[in-house]
């Protein structure tokens, strides 16, 4: 499946990690800026051709996004989506972290807003999270929006897509991870969570939070205590805070 990206930082990351997966790159002169200039320079150094709107490659997809870009002269790249890993591959780095670091993985329990998913991947990439598990159903698909919001994070964080999140927990625990659920209704605060073990941090749906069965399969549940009049955070903001604390 091909994805259309319009964030030059996302495109730059693809060119750096897997340039052969760039199907098409279109940067019209009127859309060029410093960020896109870096993309163009790297693309040419990698042997990836760069077209203008009037020179759109015949192999590019004729979808609505491409038509819009051609009409308005928007810069974009068409890329192949990344291939998910198996759970075993995702946890293969366990125990290989630098001294003093135990490792952190994430599981997203039915996040449905692609902007939230992309923001979580960006934070995960920033703090060096080892991998992310997503649910196959009731979750936002990994579209170009997710890649663009992640701003390159989709290229550096391995991920797996699972039908059964509980099975993923079983594999994680067998590998040596502890499962930590995030819930505003939890009794334990984030600050009380020990950092002496590898964690699989589970984040719930934007409206409903963690599903009941998901909570029951967590080793611990924790919350970020509110210091003001608002009792909860956007899931991607909460993710950034918790990742920073546990990393």
N, C-alpha and C positions, 0 to 999 in steps of 0.2 A: 504494500500500500504506500502511496506517495502522500507527502504532507507539504503544504505551502507555508514557508516561514517568512516573516517580514521584520523580525528583530535582527539587526546585523550581528549582535553579540551571539545569538543562537546560531546563526549561519557560520560565523567565525569558528565556533566550537566544533561544528560538524566538519568543516574543512580541516581543522587541526587533528581530529581523531579518526575520521573515516571519509576522506575526500572522494573516494570512489562511489559513495552513496549520494553524492550531489548529482541529481538528474539534470537540473537546469538552473542557471543563475542569470538573472536579468537585472541589470542596474542601469537604468536610463540616466543620461547626463543630468537632467533636472532633478533627479532624486538622490544624486551623489552627495555625501558629506564625509567627514573624517572617518566615521565608523565604517561606512560602506566602501571607502577607499581602501581601508585595511583588508576588507573582504576581497575586493578585486585583486589587490596585490598578492594576497595569499593564494587565491584561486589560480591565478596565472602561474605562480611558482609551483603549484601542485598539478598543473596541466589541465585544470578545469576551465572550459571556455566560458566567456562572459558575453552575454548578448544585450542589445538594447531592446526597447519595446518593439521597434520595427523589424528586429532581427530575431524574433522569438523562434526558438528551436522547434523543428517539426515534431520532435519526440516528446515535447512537453505536453502535459495533460490539458485538455480543452475544458477545464472546469470553470465555474463561475468566478472563482478567485482569480484565475489567470486572465480571464476576459476583463475583469475589473482593473487589474494591474495594467493591462495593455492600454485600456482606455484612459486611465489617469496617470500613467507613467510612474507607477509605484515600483520600488525595488523589491525583489522577492527571490527566494530560492525554493526550488522543488527538490525535496530529499526523500530518501527511503526511510521508513520508520525503523527504530531499533528493535532488535529481537530480544524478547524476554529470556531470562535465565531460568533454570530449574531451581528449586529450593536448595538442593544440595550444592549447586554452583554458587548460589547467593551467599551461603554460609561458609564457603570454602576459606574465606579470609580470617575466620575466627581463630584467635590465638597468634595471628601474624602481625598484630598491631605493634607500634613502637612501645618501648618500655614505659610503663605507667598508664597505658591506655588499654582498656578492656574491650572496646568496640561497641558501636551502637547501630542498630538496625531499626527501621520503621515499618509499621503495617498500617495501611489506610483502610478503615472499615466503612466502605460505601460513601466516600467523598464524591459529591456530585457536581461541584462547581469546578470547571477546568482551571479557573484562575487560582483557586485554592490549591489544587494539585500542583500546578506549576510553581506557585510560591513555596510550597513544601519542598519540592525538588531543588529549588534555588538555595533554600536554607540548608538542606541536606548536603548539597555540594560545597557550600561555604564552610561548614563545620566538619566535613570529612566523614559523613555517615556512610557506613559500609554497604547498605543496600535498602531497597524499599519493596514491600509486598503490597500489591493492589488486589482488590476483589474484582472478579470478572463481571459480576452482575451488580446492578445498582450503583455503579461507579462511573465517573466521567471517563470517556475514552481518551486515550493519549493523542489528542489532535495537535495541529499546528499551534493552536492557542496555548496549550500546555507547554509545548517546547519554547514558544516565544516568551511566555511569562517566566519560565525557568531560566531564561537568559544564559543558556549554556549548561545549566545544571543537568539536563536530561542526558548529556553526553558523558558525564563523569560519574554518575551514580547508577550502579547496576540495579535492576529491578526484576521482579517476578510477578506474574499474574496468576491468581489462584481462584478456583471455583469455591473451595472449602477453606475458609480461614482457620477453622479449628484444626484441620490437618496440618496447616502451616505452623500452628503453634506446637503441635506434637513434634514436627521435624525440628523446629527451633530449640525446643527443650531438650530433645535427644542430642542435639549438637552442642548443648551447654549454655544456651541463652536463658535468661529469665524474662518473663513476659510482664510488661508494665502497662496497664491501661490508664488512659487519661479521662477523667470524669469530674465535672464540677460538683458532683454529689459525693465524691470520695471523702473519707475521713482523714487520710494522710496528706500532708502538704508535700509539694515537690522537694522542698529543702530537706525533708527527712529521708529521702530515697538514697540509699547507699550507692557509691560509685565504684565499689570493689568487685563488680561483676559485669559481664556483657548483657546489655538489655535489648529487648525487642519492644520498642515503644509503640503502642497502638493508639491511633487517633480516630475518633468517631465522626459520624455524619454531621453536617453543618447544623441541622435542626434537631435530630433525635439523639445524637451522641452515639456511644457504643451500644450495639445490640446486646440484649440480655445474655445470650449464649456466649458472646464475646467476653463480656465482663466475667462470667463464671469460669472462663478458661484462663483468666489472667492470674499471675502469681500475686500481684499487688495492684492496687488502684491508687491514683494520686490526683491532686488538683493544684492549680495555681491559685493561692489565696488572693481574694480581691482586697485592694487597699482603698477603694472608693465606692461610689454609688452604683457602678455597673458591675453585675455579678458574673459576667462571662466575657470571653474573648473570641474573636474570629479564629477559626481552627488553624489557619496558617500562621497567625500571630502567636497563638499558644504553642504551636509546633516549634517555632523559632526559639521561644523562651526555654522550652523543655529540652530541646536539642542542645542549646548552649549550656544548660546546667549539667546535662549528663555527659557531654563530650569531654 
